[in-house]
Amino acid sequence: MARRLLFSYLALIIVTVALLALAVQLATTQTFTRYLSDQSGIHSEMLPVMLTGYYTAQGTWDGVQTDIDEASSIIGAPVTFANADGRIVAAVQADLIGRQATEIPNLGQDFPVLGEKGTPIGTVYVGRTLAQQRADETFLASVARALIAAGLLVALIAMGLGALLARSISRPLDEMSRAAVEISSGNYAVRVSPRGGDEVTALAQAFNQMAAGIHDIEQLRRDLLANVSHDLRTPLTVIRGYLEGLRSGQIADRRSAEMAFDAMHGETARLLRLVDDLNLVAALESDLLPLERRAVNIESVAENALSRVAPLAKTKNVTLSNLSAPDLPLIHVDPERIEQTLFNLLENAVRHTPAGGVISIQSSVSINQFATKLNTDHYLLLTVKDTGEGVPQEHQPHIFERFYRADHARSRQRGGSGLGLAIVQAIIRAHGGEIDVESDGILGKGSKFTIRLPL
C-alpha cells in the first residue's frame, strides 16, 4: 500500500511541478516581451515626432538617413524608415534601402509617422541588434534552466515528504490490516495504536472500539454457553439420577417414587423457566416481543406483584409494604411485563434479605434531571427497596448482565437463574424507561432499585 501511495504522490508531484514550471515559463516570457515592448514604446513617442518635424521642414525624405543614424545611435538599436508607399528610404543596414518593408521580416516594432493633417507619411521600425537578441535568448534560456533545476529540487523534496506522508498513512492501516487478520483468527485482544492524521486516528480508535466490542461479545457468548450448560446440567443430572433409580428398581416403594416424581417435576419446571427466560431476553433485546400497552393503575400492578412474592417472603419472615402515593395518573404500559419486572425485583430482594428484614415498593410522579434523558417532562418513579445485604460497588455495573451473579458460589437457591435483572432492564428499556441501583453493599442498608417510566 505504501508503494502505491508513493507512486501516486510521485505522479501527482511530477505533473504539478511540470505544469507550474510551464506556467512560470510562459509568464516570464510574456513579462519579458512586455518589458521590451514598453522600452520600444518610449521610441514610439520620440521618433515619429522627430520625423514628422523633418518632413514638415524639408518637404521630402531626402537626407533623412542622417537623422536615422543619429536616432539609432541614441537608442542603441537598428532603426529603419519606410515612406508612405512602404519603400525603405533610410536604414542602418544600407542594403535594405530601396526594398519594400513588407518583404523583410523582423524589422522590429513599427510606429506610424503622421503628417500635419493626420495622414500617414511613413513608418519607422525599431529592431534589436544581434547582441541584444542573443542576450534576450540567453536570459530566457537561463530562466528555463533555473525553472528546471528548481522544479527538480522541489520534486525531490516533495517526493521525500510524500514518502513520509505515505508511510504515516500506510503504517497504521497496515497495522489495522494485520490486526483484522488476528481478530479473524480468534485473537480478540489485539489493539492498534491510534497514530497518523486525524482521520486515521479516528479510524484506529473506531477499530479498537470494534475489537473491544467483538471481544465483549465473544466473552459474553462463552459465558452464556458456560452458564447455560451449568444451569441445564444440574437439573438434568438430578432428573437422570431419579430416572436411573426408578429404572433399576432402587426406588421401589410408592412414597420414594412420589418424592422422585415431585423432584423431577420441580427440576423440569426450573428448566422450562430458564428456557422461557432465555427466549424472553432474546425477544426483548431484538425488539421482537410486542408490548400490549394500555392505561393501567400502577398501584394495582404493584399489589399483584407483592401478592405473588408474598408466599416466599412469608417463609423467610420478611415484611412487604406498599408505600405508593395515592391517586397516581394512569400510565400506558404492558401491565403483565411491568408486573413481571416488579416481581423479579421483589423476588431478588427476598432472596438477599435476612429474616426480619423489610422490603418496600413505592411509586410517585417526579420531575428532575432525568426528564431530559427520558425525553419527557413527567415520569413515573418506581422504587423497590430492601434492608438486605446490598450489592457491592464492584458488582453494580454488571448486575443487569445475563447470568451475572455477585454470589460466585452460584447458589441456585439464592442466585436464581441469573436472568431476572437482565429481563427487568430489557422490559424497562422496551418501554422507553431507565433503571439503576443504589447500594453501599452493607448488610442492613440493603439496596434500592429505581425505575423511571415516561408518562
C-alpha positions in Angstrom: 0.0 0.0 0.0 2.8 2.4 0.8 4.3 1.8 -2.6 1.0 2.6 -4.3 0.6 5.7 -2.3 4.2 6.8 -3.1 3.8 6.2 -6.8 0.5 8.2 -6.7 2.2 11.0 -4.9 5.1 10.9 -7.3 2.9 11.1 -10.4 0.9 14.0 -8.8 4.1 15.8 -7.9 5.6 15.4 -11.3 2.5 16.7 -13.1 2.1 19.5 -10.7 5.7 20.7 -10.9 5.7 20.4 -14.7 2.5 22.4 -15.0 3.9 25.0 -12.6 7.2 25.3 -14.5 5.3 25.7 -17.8 3.1 28.4 -16.3 6.1 30.2 -14.8 8.0 29.9 -18.2 5.1 31.4 -20.1 4.5 34.1 -17.6 8.2 35.0 -17.7 8.3 35.1 -21.5 5.2 37.3 -21.6 6.5 39.6 -19.0 9.9 39.9 -20.7 8.2 40.6 -24.0 6.0 43.2 -22.4 9.1 44.8 -20.9 10.8 45.0 -24.4 7.5 46.4 -25.8 7.4 49.1 -23.0 11.0 50.0 -23.9 10.1 50.4 -27.5 7.1 52.5 -26.5 9.4 55.2 -25.4 10.7 55.4 -29.0 7.2 55.4 -30.4 6.7 58.9 -29.0 10.2 60.3 -29.9 10.9 59.0 -33.4 7.5 59.8 -35.1 7.6 63.3 -33.8 11.1 63.9 -35.0 10.4 62.5 -38.5 7.2 64.5 -38.8 9.1 67.6 -38.0 11.8 66.7 -40.5 9.2 66.1 -43.3 7.4 69.4 -42.4 10.6 71.3 -42.6 12.1 69.6 -45.7 9.0 68.5 -47.6 10.9 65.4 -48.7 12.7 62.4 -47.2 16.0 63.2 -48.9 18.7 63.4 -46.3 16.7 61.7 -43.5 19.4 59.0 -43.3 21.5 61.2 -41.1 18.7 61.6 -38.6 18.0 57.9 -38.7 21.7 57.1 -38.0 21.7 59.5 -35.0 18.4 58.1 -33.6 19.8 54.6 -33.9 23.0 55.6 -32.1 21.0 57.3 -29.3 18.6 54.4 -28.9 21.2 51.7 -29.3 19.0 49.7 -31.7 18.7 49.4 -35.5 16.2 51.9 -36.9 14.6 51.6 -40.3 12.3 54.1 -42.0 9.8 53.5 -44.9 7.8 56.1 -46.8 4.1 56.1 -47.3 4.5 53.6 -50.1 6.3 51.2 -47.9 9.6 51.6 -49.6 12.6 51.9 -47.3 14.3 55.2 -47.7 16.7 55.1 -44.7 18.1 52.3 -42.6 21.1 51.5 -40.5 21.6 48.5 -42.8 22.3 50.1 -46.1 21.4 47.0 -48.2 17.7 47.4 -47.0 17.3 50.8 -48.7 15.0 50.8 -51.7 13.3 47.5 -50.7 9.7 47.1 -49.6 9.4 46.8 -45.8 6.7 44.2 -46.1 9.2 41.9 -47.8 11.7 42.0 -45.0 11.0 40.0 -41.8 11.9 41.0 -38.3 12.5 44.7 -38.9 11.3 45.4 -35.4 8.3 47.1 -33.8 6.6 49.5 -36.2 5.4 53.0 -35.3 3.4 55.1 -37.8 4.5 58.6 -38.8 1.7 61.0 -39.4 1.6 64.3 -41.3 0.2 67.6 -40.1 -3.3 66.6 -41.1 -3.0 63.2 -39.6 -2.4 61.4 -42.9 0.3 58.6 -42.8 3.5 59.7 -44.4 5.7 56.8 -43.4 6.6 54.1 -40.9 9.6 53.8 -38.6 10.8 50.4 -37.3 12.9 49.9 -34.2 14.6 46.5 -34.1 17.1 44.7 -31.9 20.7 44.1 -32.5 22.2 40.6 -32.8 23.8 41.1 -29.4 20.6 42.2 -27.9 18.7 39.2 -29.4 21.4 36.9 -28.1 21.1 38.5 -24.7 17.3 38.0 -24.8 17.7 34.4 -25.8 20.3 33.9 -23.1 18.1 35.4 -20.5 15.1 33.2 -21.4 17.3 30.1 -21.6 18.7 30.8 -18.1 15.2 31.3 -16.7 14.2 28.0 -18.2 17.3 26.2 -16.7 16.6 27.8 -13.4 13.0 26.6 -13.5 14.1 23.1 -14.4 16.6 23.0 -11.6 14.1 24.4 -9.1 11.4 22.0 -10.3 13.7 19.0 -9.8 14.7 20.3 -6.4 11.0 20.8 -5.4 10.1 17.4 -6.8 12.8 15.7 -4.8 11.8 17.5 -1.6 8.1 16.7 -2.3 8.9 13.1 -3.0 10.7 12.8 0.3 7.8 14.4 2.1 5.3 12.3 0.1 7.2 9.2 1.2 7.0 10.2 4.8 3.3 11.0 4.4 2.6 7.8 2.6 4.4 5.9 5.3 2.5 7.7 8.1 -0.8 6.7 6.4 0.1 3.2 5.3 1.7 2.1 8.6 -1.4 2.4 10.8 -3.5 1.0 8.0 -1.2 -2.0 7.6 -1.2 -2.4 11.3 -5.0 -2.4 11.3 -5.0 -5.0 8.4 -2.7 -7.3 10.4 -4.9 -6.8 13.5 -8.0 -7.6 11.4 -6.3 -10.9 10.4 -5.6 -11.6 14.1 -9.2 -11.0 15.0 -10.4 -13.2 12.2 -8.2 -16.0 13.6 -9.7 -15.6 17.1 -7.3 -13.2 18.8 -9.9 -10.6 20.1 -7.4 -8.9 22.5 -5.4 -7.3 19.7 -5.4 -3.5 19.5 -3.8 -0.9 17.2 -2.1 2.3 18.3 -4.0 5.4 17.2 -1.5 7.5 15.2 -1.4 9.3 11.9 -3.7 12.1 10.8 -7.0 13.0 12.4 -9.0 10.6 10.1 -6.5 7.7 10.6 -6.5 8.3 14.3 -10.3 8.3 14.4 -10.3 5.1 12.3 -7.9 3.4 14.7 -10.0 4.4 17.7 -13.1 3.1 15.9 -11.2 -0.2 15.1 -10.2 -0.6 18.8 -13.8 0.0 19.9 -15.0 -2.6 17.3 -12.3 -5.0 18.6 -13.3 -4.4 22.2 -17.0 -4.9 21.2 -16.2 -8.2 19.5 -14.1 -9.3 22.4 -17.0 -8.5 24.8 -19.5 -10.3 22.6 -17.2 -13.3 22.3 -16.7 -13.3 26.1 -20.5 -12.9 26.6 -21.0 -15.9 24.2 -18.6 -18.0 26.1 -20.1 -17.0 29.4 -23.6 -17.7 28.1 -22.6 -21.2 26.9 -20.9 -21.9 30.2 -23.8 -20.6 32.3 -26.5 -22.2 30.3 -24.6 -25.6 30.3 -24.1 -25.2 34.1 -27.8 -24.3 34.7 -29.0 -27.1 32.5 -26.6 -29.8 33.7 -27.6 -29.6 37.4 -31.4 -30.2 36.9 -30.8 -32.7 34.2 -28.3 -34.6 36.4 -31.0 -34.7 39.2 -33.7 -35.9 36.7 -31.3 -38.5 35.3 -30.4 -39.8 38.8 -34.0 -40.3 39.7 -34.8 -41.9 36.4 -32.0 -44.4 36.8 -33.1 -45.1 40.3 -36.7 -45.8 39.1 -35.4 -47.9 36.1 -33.0 -50.0 38.2 -35.6 -50.6 40.9 -33.6 -48.8 43.6 -36.7 -46.6 44.1 -39.3 -49.2 44.5 -41.7 -48.1 47.2 -44.6 -45.7 46.4 -43.5 -42.9 48.8 -39.9 -42.8 47.4 -41.3 -42.8 43.8 -43.7 -39.9 44.6 -40.8 -38.0 46.0 -38.7 -38.7 42.9 -41.5 -37.6 40.6 -42.0 -34.4 42.7 -38.3 -33.6 42.5 -38.2 -34.3 38.7 -41.3 -32.1 38.3 -39.6 -29.3 40.1 -36.4 -29.6 38.1 -38.4 -29.7 34.9 -40.3 -26.6 35.9 -36.9 -25.0 36.6 -35.7 -25.9 33.2 -38.8 -24.6 31.5 -38.5 -21.3 33.4 -34.8 -21.0 32.3 -35.8 -21.6 28.7 -38.7 -19.1 28.9 -36.4 -16.5 30.5 -33.8 -17.0 27.7 -36.5 -16.6 25.0 -37.9 -13.6 26.7 -34.5 -11.8 27.0 -33.7 -12.6 23.3 -37.1 -11.3 22.2 -36.9 -8.1 24.2 -33.3 -7.3 23.1 -34.3 -8.0 19.5 -37.5 -5.9 19.7 -39.4 -9.0 18.6 -41.7 -9.1 21.6 -44.7 -6.8 21.1 -45.9 -4.8 24.1 -49.7 -4.8 24.8 -49.9 -1.3 26.2 -53.0 0.1 27.9 -53.8 2.6 30.5 -53.4 1.0 33.9 -53.2 2.0 37.6 -49.6 1.3 38.7 -50.8 0.7 42.3 -52.8 -2.4 41.2 -49.8 -3.7 39.2 -47.6 -3.3 42.3 -50.2 -5.1 44.5 -50.3 -8.1 42.1 -46.5 -8.3 42.2 -46.5 -8.2 46.0 -49.2 -10.9 46.3 -47.1 -13.2 44.0 -44.0 -12.8 46.1 -45.8 -12.9 49.5 -45.5 -16.7 50.0 -41.8 -16.6 49.5 -41.4 -13.6 51.8 -43.5 -15.4 54.5 -41.3 -18.4 54.5 -38.3 -16.2 55.1 -40.1 -13.9 57.7 -39.6 -10.8 55.5 -42.1 -8.0 55.7 -43.5 -6.5 52.5 -45.0 -3.0 52.3 -46.6 -0.9 49.6 -45.8 2.8 50.0 -47.2 4.0 46.7 -48.6 7.5 46.5 -52.5 7.7 46.2 -54.3 9.0 43.1 -51.4 8.4 40.7 -52.2 9.1 37.0 -52.8 6.2 34.6 -49.7 5.1 32.7 -49.7 3.4 29.2 -47.7 0.2 29.7 -47.9 -3.5 29.2 -49.2 -4.4 32.8 -48.0 -8.0 32.6 -44.5 -7.0 31.7 -44.3 -4.3 34.3 -45.7 -6.7 36.9 -43.0 -9.2 35.9 -40.3 -6.6 36.4 -41.6 -5.7 39.9 -41.9 -9.4 40.7 -38.3 -10.1 39.6 -37.1 -7.2 41.7 -39.1 -8.3 44.8 -38.1 -11.9 44.4 -34.5 -10.9 44.1 -34.8 -8.7 47.2 -36.4 -11.5 49.2 -33.6 -13.9 48.3 -31.0 -11.5 49.6 -32.8 -10.1 52.7 -32.4 -12.0 56.0 -35.3 -12.9 58.4 -36.8 -9.8 60.0 -36.0 -7.6 57.1 -38.3 -5.2 55.3 -38.9 -4.8 51.5 -41.0 -1.8 50.3 -42.3 -0.7 46.9 -43.1 2.9 46.2 -44.4 4.8 43.2 -44.8 8.5 42.6 -44.7 11.2 39.8 -41.5 13.2 39.6 -39.6 15.8 37.6 -35.9 16.2 37.7 -32.7 16.0 35.6 -33.7 12.5 34.4 -36.6 14.0 32.5 -34.3 15.3 29.8 -32.7 11.9 29.4 -36.1 10.3 29.0 -37.2 13.0 26.6 -40.2 13.8 28.7 -41.3 16.4 31.3 -43.0 13.9 33.7 -42.3 10.3 34.5 -43.4 7.7 36.9 -40.9 6.7 39.6 -41.0 3.1 40.9 -38.6 2.0 43.7 -38.0 -1.3 45.3 -36.0 -1.0 48.5 -34.8 -3.7 50.9 -32.8 -4.0 54.1 -30.8 -6.9 52.9 -27.1 -7.5 52.2 -26.9 -5.0 49.4 -24.8 -5.0 46.2 -21.1 -4.3 46.5 -19.8 -1.4 44.4 -17.7 -3.6 42.1 -20.7 -5.7 41.1 -23.2 -2.9 40.4 -22.1 -2.2 36.8 -22.6 -5.9 35.9 -25.8 -7.0 37.8 -28.0 -6.4 34.7 -25.9 -8.7 32.5 -27.3 -12.1 31.6 -26.2 -14.8 34.0 -24.2 -12.5 36.2 -24.2 -13.3 39.9 -22.5 -11.4 42.6 -22.5 -14.7 44.5 -19.7 -16.7 42.8 -20.8 -19.8 44.6 -23.7 -19.8 42.1 -26.2 -20.9 44.7 -29.4 -21.6 42.8 -31.4 -21.1 45.9 -30.1 -17.6 46.5 -28.9 -16.6 43.0 -31.8 -17.8 40.7 -31.1 -18.3 37.1 -29.1 -15.0 36.7 -31.6 -13.7 34.1 -34.1 -11.9 36.4 -32.4 -8.5 36.3 -31.5 -8.8 32.6 -35.2 -9.3 31.9 -36.1 -6.3 34.1 -33.7 -4.0 32.3 -34.9 -5.2 28.8 -38.6 -4.7 29.7 -38.0 -1.2 31.1 -35.9 -0.2 28.1 -38.6 -1.6 25.8 -41.0 0.9 27.5 -38.5 3.8 26.9 -37.6 3.9 30.6 -34.5 3.5 32.8 -33.4 1.5 35.8 -30.5 1.8 38.1 -29.4 0.6 41.5 -28.1 2.3 44.6 -26.3 0.4 47.3 -23.5 0.6 49.8 -23.0 -3.1 49.9 -23.6 -3.1 53.7 -25.8 -5.6 55.4 -28.9 -3.8 56.8 -28.7 -0.9 54.4 -29.6 -3.1 51.5 -30.2 -1.8 48.0 -32.7 0.4 46.1 -33.7 -0.2 42.5 -35.2 2.8 40.8 -37.4 2.6 37.7 -38.3 5.6 35.6 -41.1 5.3 33.1 -42.2 8.2 30.9 -45.8 9.3 31.3 
